């Protein structure tokens, strides 16, 4: 009986572990934030990520959080947290215990190749990023690391933890698109 339970657990867990191992981020540099662990591959410039993300003073005021500029890592970490708070506020869905990953490929081509290898399909929507609930990971490229795109994907992470019964994919895209719109509008 115990062997059957162990076998069932492994049957459920192994695919998720294989996905996590296959993304090749095990040797990537990482930065921990309050809600995310940011992994970035070699060739990704942190200062470029910071300049593309653009977190404004208004974002900081609205979230009652500040950007810590003591180091590039601290700045990126705090900017991601401010953006997460903005996305949560836009949806009015606050998941304080959320812990997920942001995995950043060096190029859009690398991101696209990874998605194609995993799913044998093209990246849906804009193709700039995607969220996998099985690994609790947002995948993006450094070339498209923008606030509205990251906010959109954060919306998917928030919704995956907020709803007991997940809304349809169309509804999720509408809600994530609303975050994207609000972040683009308030730039």
Residue pairs with C-beta under 8 A, 6 or more apart in sequence:
15 134
16 134
16 135
19 118
19 132
19 134
19 135
20 135
20 137
22 118
23 103
23 114
23 135
23 137
23 139
24 41
25 39
25 41
25 103
28 39
28 40
28 41
28 42
28 103
29 39
29 40
29 42
30 37
30 38
30 39
30 40
31 37
31 38
31 40
31 73
31 76
31 77
32 38
32 77
33 77
33 78
33 80
33 81
33 84
34 81
34 84
35 80
35 81
35 84
35 98
35 99
35 100
36 80
36 84
36 99
36 100
36 101
36 102
36 138
37 99
37 100
37 101
37 102
38 76
38 77
38 80
38 101
38 102
38 104
39 101
39 102
39 103
39 104
40 46
40 49
40 103
40 104
40 142
41 104
41 105
41 106
41 110
42 106
43 106
43 107
43 142
44 104
44 105
44 106
44 142
45 142
46 72
46 73
46 76
47 72
48 142
48 145
49 76
49 104
49 142
49 145
50 72
50 75
50 76
50 79
52 145
52 146
53 76
53 79
53 80
53 83
53 145
53 146
53 147
53 150
54 146
54 147
54 187
55 67
55 79
55 82
55 83
55 147
56 186
56 187
58 186
59 82
59 83
59 86
59 186
60 66
60 67
60 82
62 86
62 89
63 82
63 85
63 86
63 89
65 78
65 81
65 82
65 85
66 78
67 75
67 78
67 79
67 82
68 74
68 75
68 77
68 78
69 75
80 102
80 150
83 147
83 150
83 151
83 154
83 183
84 98
84 154
86 151
86 182
86 183
87 151
87 154
87 155
87 158
87 179
87 183
88 94
88 95
88 158
90 151
90 155
90 178
90 179
90 182
90 183
91 155
91 158
91 159
91 162
91 175
91 178
91 179
93 158
93 159
93 162
95 158
95 161
95 162
97 161
98 157
98 158
98 161
99 136
100 136
100 137
100 138
100 157
101 135
101 136
101 137
101 138
102 137
102 138
102 140
102 150
103 137
103 138
103 139
103 140
104 140
104 141
104 142
104 145
105 111
105 114
105 139
105 140
105 141
105 142
106 141
106 142
107 141
107 142
107 143
108 127
108 128
108 141
108 143
108 144
110 141
111 123
111 129
111 139
111 140
111 141
112 122
112 123
112 127
114 139
115 121
115 122
115 123
115 130
115 139
116 122
123 130
124 130
125 173
126 149
128 140
128 141
128 144
128 146
128 149
129 138
129 139
129 140
129 141
129 144
129 149
129 150
129 152
129 153
130 138
130 139
130 153
131 137
131 138
131 139
131 153
131 156
131 157
131 160
132 139
133 156
133 160
136 157
136 160
138 150
138 153
138 154
138 156
138 157
140 149
140 150
140 153
147 183
147 184
147 187
148 179
148 180
148 181
148 183
148 184
149 180
151 179
151 180
151 182
151 183
152 176
152 177
152 179
152 180
153 176
154 179
155 172
155 175
155 176
155 178
155 179
155 180
156 172
156 176
159 166
159 167
159 172
159 175
159 176
160 166
166 172
167 175
